[in-house]
């Protein structure tokens, strides 16, 4: 089974920009993996920020964007806010199965 | 807007079968290109995909669970279900139902299932 890799932790300053990445052990991540990005705060269910690489939900703050970068899926946060401190998970489709990354703990400090 | 809500016993004995249901409102199983998944999260750990059922009724399961898991859908009741057999303490987790596919990802609130005698 494929392994999906994320940075275990990242720190960003308030107002700063940070990019989280999502890599695959099988090679480059493409749009055909339909990357999703989820945000989870302590004690809450995850919520979807980005789906199918770049698409946003109505509740996704404009400061979040999704892309493919250097063979990985990427989630960029531009203008970090204190409320963005959370765990972020990516999710890739390999047809069968689907695989989650281990998550990135993002600290806004 | 689509809403999902998990339900089922919060306590299951070892070796028994865990059974959960996910009720869906604001959307229909019989229309659209959607995948209906079960995902779990042990306390303090990451997310794990268990399996999915497509609108057509076809299923795919995580190989880690394949011999123990069944996901089914009841379109007349607008809900889908998870059965996980021969549970152990390692199956203690928050279980989420999720819709993905056209239009993005929608999560239920999750339900804690504890496996203990």
Boltz contact constraints between the chains, C-beta under 6 A:
constraints:
  - contact:
      token1: [A, 36]
      token2: [B, 105]
      max_distance: 6.0
  - contact:
      token1: [A, 45]
      token2: [B, 107]
      max_distance: 6.0
  - contact:
      token1: [A, 45]
      token2: [B, 109]
      max_distance: 6.0
  - contact:
      token1: [A, 45]
      token2: [B, 110]
      max_distance: 6.0
  - contact:
      token1: [A, 46]
      token2: [B, 107]
      max_distance: 6.0
  - contact:
      token1: [A, 48]
      token2: [B, 104]
      max_distance: 6.0
  - contact:
      token1: [A, 48]
      token2: [B, 105]
      max_distance: 6.0
  - contact:
      token1: [A, 51]
      token2: [B, 104]
      max_distance: 6.0
  - contact:
      token1: [A, 51]
      token2: [B, 105]
      max_distance: 6.0
  - contact:
      token1: [A, 57]
      token2: [B, 104]
      max_distance: 6.0
  - contact:
      token1: [A, 89]
      token2: [B, 47]
      max_distance: 6.0
  - contact:
      token1: [A, 96]
      token2: [B, 60]
      max_distance: 6.0
  - contact:
      token1: [A, 97]
      token2: [B, 62]
      max_distance: 6.0
  - contact:
      token1: [A, 98]
      token2: [B, 49]
      max_distance: 6.0
  - contact:
      token1: [A, 100]
      token2: [B, 47]
      max_distance: 6.0
  - contact:
      token1: [A, 102]
      token2: [B, 46]
      max_distance: 6.0
  - contact:
      token1: [A, 103]
      token2: [B, 46]
      max_distance: 6.0
